[in-house]
Amino acid sequence: MTAKKTNAGRGKIQLKWVRSAICSPVKHKLVVKGLGFTRLNQVIERPDTAAIRGMVAKVPHLVEIVQ
């Protein structure tokens, strides 16, 4: 059997919502909402997982990674 991968070694990632989703497709709006954003220019912190990275990759024109 294979061992499950855990988040123990992974850190956090800070995301910033930089562009409005008004004229974006509905799927893009749902991704932004799913990430947990409520306001424009909001910075949030999420676990650095493949799922979160994939969501950010779907809307790179709306969200940026803060270093």
DSSP file (Angstrom, degrees, kcal/mol; ACC not computed):
  #  RESIDUE AA STRUCTURE BP1 BP2  ACC     N-H-->O    O-->H-N    N-H-->O    O-->H-N    TCO  KAPPA ALPHA  PHI   PSI    X-CA   Y-CA   Z-CA
    1    1 A M              0   0    0      0, 0.0     2,-0.3     0, 0.0     0, 0.0   0.000 360.0 360.0 360.0 155.7    0.0    0.0    0.0
    2    2 A T        -     0   0    0      1,-0.0     2,-0.2     0, 0.0     0, 0.0  -0.741 360.0-116.3 -99.1 148.8    1.1    3.6   -0.5
    3    3 A A        -     0   0    0     -2,-0.3     2,-0.2     1,-0.1    -1,-0.0  -0.556  30.4-112.3 -81.6 145.9    1.3    6.1    2.3
    4    4 A K        -     0   0    0     -2,-0.2     2,-0.3     1,-0.1    -1,-0.1  -0.523  28.2-120.5 -75.6 143.8   -1.0    9.1    2.3
    5    5 A K        -     0   0    0     -2,-0.2     2,-0.2     2,-0.0    -1,-0.1  -0.680  31.2-158.1 -83.3 138.2    0.6   12.5    1.8
    6    6 A T        -     0   0    0     -2,-0.3     3,-0.4     1,-0.0     4,-0.1  -0.709  26.0-125.8-113.9 166.7    0.1   14.9    4.6
    7    7 A N  S >  S+     0   0    0     -2,-0.2     3,-0.9     1,-0.2    41,-0.1   0.273  80.7 106.6 -90.2   9.8    0.2   18.7    4.9
    8    8 A A  T 3  S+     0   0    0      1,-0.3    -1,-0.2     0, 0.0    -3,-0.0   0.863  83.7  40.2 -61.1 -37.3    2.7   18.5    7.8
    9    9 A G  T 3  S+     0   0    0     -3,-0.4    -1,-0.3     2,-0.0     2,-0.2   0.517 100.3  91.4 -90.3  -4.8    5.6   19.7    5.6
   10   10 A R    <   -     0   0    0     -3,-0.9    39,-0.1     1,-0.1     2,-0.1  -0.588  60.1-151.3 -95.3 154.9    3.8   22.3    3.6
   11   11 A G        -     0   0    0     -2,-0.2    37,-2.5    37,-0.1     2,-0.3  -0.036  26.1 -79.3-102.2-154.8    3.4   25.9    4.5
   12   12 A K  E     -A   47   0A   0     35,-0.2     2,-0.4    -2,-0.1    -1,-0.1  -0.756  30.0-148.4-110.4 157.8    0.9   28.6    3.9
   13   13 A I  E     -A   46   0A   0     33,-3.3    33,-2.8    -2,-0.3     2,-0.5  -0.993   9.0-142.6-128.2 135.2    0.3   30.7    0.8
   14   14 A Q  E     -AB  45  66A   0     52,-0.6    52,-2.5    -2,-0.4     2,-0.4  -0.854  19.7-169.6-100.7 130.3   -0.9   34.3    0.8
   15   15 A L  E     -AB  44  65A   0     29,-2.8    29,-2.5    -2,-0.5     2,-0.4  -0.904   7.6-160.3-120.1 146.3   -3.3   35.3   -2.0
   16   16 A K  E     -AB  43  64A   0     48,-2.7    48,-2.5    -2,-0.4     2,-0.7  -0.994  16.7-137.4-128.6 131.5   -4.6   38.8   -3.0
   17   17 A W  E     + B   0  63A   0     25,-1.9    24,-2.7    -2,-0.4    25,-0.2  -0.788  33.2 166.0 -85.6 113.5   -7.7   39.5   -5.1
   18   18 A V        +     0   0    0     44,-2.3     2,-0.4    -2,-0.7    45,-0.2   0.596  52.3  43.1-111.1 -14.1   -6.5   42.2   -7.5
   19   19 A R  S    S-     0   0    0     43,-1.4    -1,-0.2     2,-0.0    22,-0.0  -0.997  82.3-106.9-140.4 140.5   -9.2   42.4  -10.2
   20   20 A S        -     0   0    0     -2,-0.4     3,-0.2     1,-0.1    -2,-0.0  -0.242  14.2-148.3 -64.6 148.9  -12.9   42.5  -10.2
   21   21 A A    >   +     0   0    0      1,-0.2     3,-1.0     2,-0.1    -1,-0.1   0.092  63.5 115.1-102.6  20.5  -14.8   39.4  -11.4
   22   22 A I  T 3  S+     0   0    0      1,-0.3    -1,-0.2     7,-0.0     7,-0.1   0.927  85.6  30.2 -60.5 -48.9  -17.8   41.4  -12.7
   23   23 A C  T 3  S+     0   0    0     -3,-0.2    -1,-0.3     2,-0.0    -2,-0.1   0.214  99.9 110.5 -97.3  16.1  -17.4   40.5  -16.4
   24   24 A S  S <  S-     0   0    0     -3,-1.0    -3,-0.1     1,-0.1     5,-0.0  -0.485  79.1 -91.1 -85.2 158.8  -15.8   37.1  -15.7
   25   25 A P     >  -     0   0    0      0, 0.0     4,-1.8     0, 0.0     3,-0.5  -0.259  39.4-108.3 -62.9 159.0  -17.5   33.8  -16.5
   26   26 A V  H  > S+     0   0    0      1,-0.2     4,-2.2     2,-0.2     5,-0.2   0.859 118.3  57.9 -60.1 -37.6  -19.6   32.3  -13.7
   27   27 A K  H  > S+     0   0    0      1,-0.2     4,-1.8     2,-0.2    -1,-0.2   0.876 105.3  50.3 -62.4 -37.2  -17.0   29.5  -13.1
   28   28 A H  H  > S+     0   0    0     -3,-0.5     4,-2.1     2,-0.2    -1,-0.2   0.899 109.1  51.5 -67.9 -39.4  -14.3   32.1  -12.5
   29   29 A K  H  X S+     0   0    0     -4,-1.8     4,-2.2     1,-0.2    -2,-0.2   0.889 109.2  50.9 -62.7 -38.7  -16.6   33.9  -10.0
   30   30 A L  H  X S+     0   0    0     -4,-2.2     4,-2.4     2,-0.2    -1,-0.2   0.848 107.9  52.4 -68.3 -33.9  -17.2   30.6   -8.2
   31   31 A V  H  X S+     0   0    0     -4,-1.8     4,-1.7     2,-0.2    -2,-0.2   0.926 109.9  48.2 -66.3 -44.1  -13.5   29.9   -8.0
   32   32 A V  H  X>S+     0   0    0     -4,-2.1     5,-1.6     1,-0.2     4,-0.7   0.912 114.5  46.1 -62.3 -42.2  -12.8   33.3   -6.4
   33   33 A K  H ><5S+     0   0    0     -4,-2.2     3,-0.8     1,-0.2    -1,-0.2   0.883 109.6  55.2 -66.7 -38.3  -15.7   32.7   -3.9
   34   34 A G  H 3<5S+     0   0    0     -4,-2.4    -1,-0.2     1,-0.3    -2,-0.2   0.800 101.1  58.1 -65.9 -29.2  -14.4   29.2   -3.2
   35   35 A L  H 3<5S-     0   0    0     -4,-1.7    -1,-0.3    -5,-0.1    -2,-0.2   0.731 121.4-109.4 -71.5 -21.1  -11.0   30.6   -2.3
   36   36 A G  T <<5 +     0   0    0     -3,-0.8     2,-0.2    -4,-0.7    -3,-0.2   0.585  63.0 152.3 106.3  12.4  -12.7   32.6    0.4
   37   37 A F      < +     0   0    0     -5,-1.6    -1,-0.3     1,-0.1     3,-0.1  -0.522  13.7 165.4 -77.3 142.7  -12.5   36.2   -1.0
   38   38 A T        +     0   0    0      1,-0.3     2,-0.3    -2,-0.2    -1,-0.1   0.543  63.8  33.9-124.8 -23.1  -15.2   38.7    0.0
   39   39 A R  S >  S-     0   0    0    -22,-0.0     3,-1.2     0, 0.0    -1,-0.3  -0.956  83.8-101.1-136.7 152.8  -13.6   42.0   -1.0
   40   40 A L  T 3  S+     0   0    0     -2,-0.3   -22,-0.2     1,-0.2     3,-0.1  -0.440 107.9  21.3 -68.2 147.0  -11.3   43.4   -3.7
   41   41 A N  T 3  S+     0   0    0    -24,-2.7     2,-0.3     1,-0.2    -1,-0.2   0.648  90.4 147.7  64.4  19.5   -7.7   43.9   -2.6
   42   42 A Q    <   -     0   0    0     -3,-1.2   -25,-1.9   -25,-0.2     2,-0.5  -0.650  38.6-148.8 -83.2 139.0   -8.2   41.4    0.2
   43   43 A V  E     +A   16   0A   0     -2,-0.3     2,-0.3   -27,-0.2   -27,-0.2  -0.943  20.9 177.0-109.5 126.4   -5.2   39.3    1.3
   44   44 A I  E     -A   15   0A   0    -29,-2.5   -29,-2.8    -2,-0.5     2,-0.5  -0.854  23.2-133.3-125.3 162.0   -6.0   35.8    2.6
   45   45 A E  E     +A   14   0A   0     -2,-0.3   -31,-0.2   -31,-0.2    -2,-0.0  -0.973  27.7 170.6-119.9 127.8   -3.9   32.9    3.8
   46   46 A R  E     -A   13   0A   0    -33,-2.8   -33,-3.3    -2,-0.5     2,-0.1  -0.895  41.8 -88.2-129.8 158.4   -4.5   29.4    2.6
   47   47 A P  E     -A   12   0A   0      0, 0.0     2,-1.8     0, 0.0   -35,-0.2  -0.427  43.5-114.2 -66.1 144.4   -2.6   26.1    3.0
   48   48 A D        +     0   0    0    -37,-2.5     2,-0.2   -41,-0.1   -37,-0.1  -0.591  63.1 143.7 -83.5  83.3   -0.2   25.5    0.1
   49   49 A T     >  -     0   0    0     -2,-1.8     4,-2.3   -39,-0.1     5,-0.2  -0.722  64.7-109.5-117.5 168.2   -1.8   22.5   -1.5
   50   50 A A  H  > S+     0   0    0     -2,-0.2     4,-2.2     1,-0.2     5,-0.1   0.848 117.3  56.2 -65.3 -34.2   -2.3   21.3   -5.0
   51   51 A A  H  > S+     0   0    0      2,-0.2     4,-1.9     1,-0.2    -1,-0.2   0.926 109.7  43.8 -64.9 -45.3   -6.0   22.1   -4.9
   52   52 A I  H  > S+     0   0    0      2,-0.2     4,-2.3     1,-0.2    -2,-0.2   0.914 113.3  51.6 -67.0 -42.6   -5.4   25.7   -3.9
   53   53 A R  H  X S+     0   0    0     -4,-2.3     4,-1.9     1,-0.2    -1,-0.2   0.881 109.3  51.4 -61.2 -37.7   -2.7   26.1   -6.5
   54   54 A G  H  X S+     0   0    0     -4,-2.2     4,-1.0     2,-0.2    -1,-0.2   0.882 108.5  50.5 -66.2 -39.0   -5.0   24.7   -9.1
   55   55 A M  H  X S+     0   0    0     -4,-1.9     4,-0.8     1,-0.2     3,-0.5   0.907 111.2  48.5 -65.0 -41.5   -7.8   27.2   -8.2
   56   56 A V  H >< S+     0   0    0     -4,-2.3     3,-0.6     1,-0.2     7,-0.2   0.865 106.6  57.4 -66.0 -35.5   -5.3   30.0   -8.5
   57   57 A A  H 3< S+     0   0    0     -4,-1.9    -1,-0.2     1,-0.2    -2,-0.2   0.762 101.2  57.5 -67.1 -24.4   -4.1   28.7  -11.9
   58   58 A K  H 3< S+     0   0    0     -4,-1.0    -1,-0.2    -3,-0.5    -2,-0.2   0.774 118.4  29.3 -75.8 -26.4   -7.7   28.9  -13.2
   59   59 A V    XX  +     0   0    0     -4,-0.8     4,-1.9    -3,-0.6     3,-1.4  -0.381  67.6 144.4-130.4  56.1   -7.9   32.7  -12.4
   60   60 A P  T 34 S+     0   0    0      0, 0.0    -1,-0.1     0, 0.0    -3,-0.1   0.725  74.2  59.9 -69.3 -18.2   -4.4   34.1  -12.7
   61   61 A H  T 34 S+     0   0    0      1,-0.1     3,-0.1    -3,-0.1    -2,-0.1   0.596 114.1  35.4 -83.1 -10.5   -5.8   37.4  -14.1
   62   62 A L  T <4 S+     0   0    0     -3,-1.4   -44,-2.3     1,-0.2   -43,-1.4   0.681 118.9  42.6-109.7 -27.7   -7.9   37.9  -11.0
   63   63 A V  E  <  -B   17   0A   0     -4,-1.9     2,-0.3   -46,-0.2   -46,-0.2  -0.927  60.4-168.1-127.0 143.7   -5.7   36.6   -8.1
   64   64 A E  E     -B   16   0A   0    -48,-2.5   -48,-2.7    -2,-0.4     2,-0.5  -0.950  25.8-117.0-129.8 155.7   -2.0   37.0   -7.4
   65   65 A I  E     -B   15   0A   0     -2,-0.3     2,-0.4   -50,-0.2   -50,-0.2  -0.791  27.8-143.4 -90.4 126.0    0.3   35.2   -5.0
   66   66 A V  E      B   14   0A   0    -52,-2.5   -52,-0.6    -2,-0.5   -23,-0.0  -0.762 360.0 360.0 -91.5 130.8    1.8   37.6   -2.4
   67   67 A Q              0   0    0     -2,-0.4    -1,-0.1   -54,-0.1   -52,-0.0   0.432 360.0 360.0 -96.6 360.0    5.4   36.9   -1.4
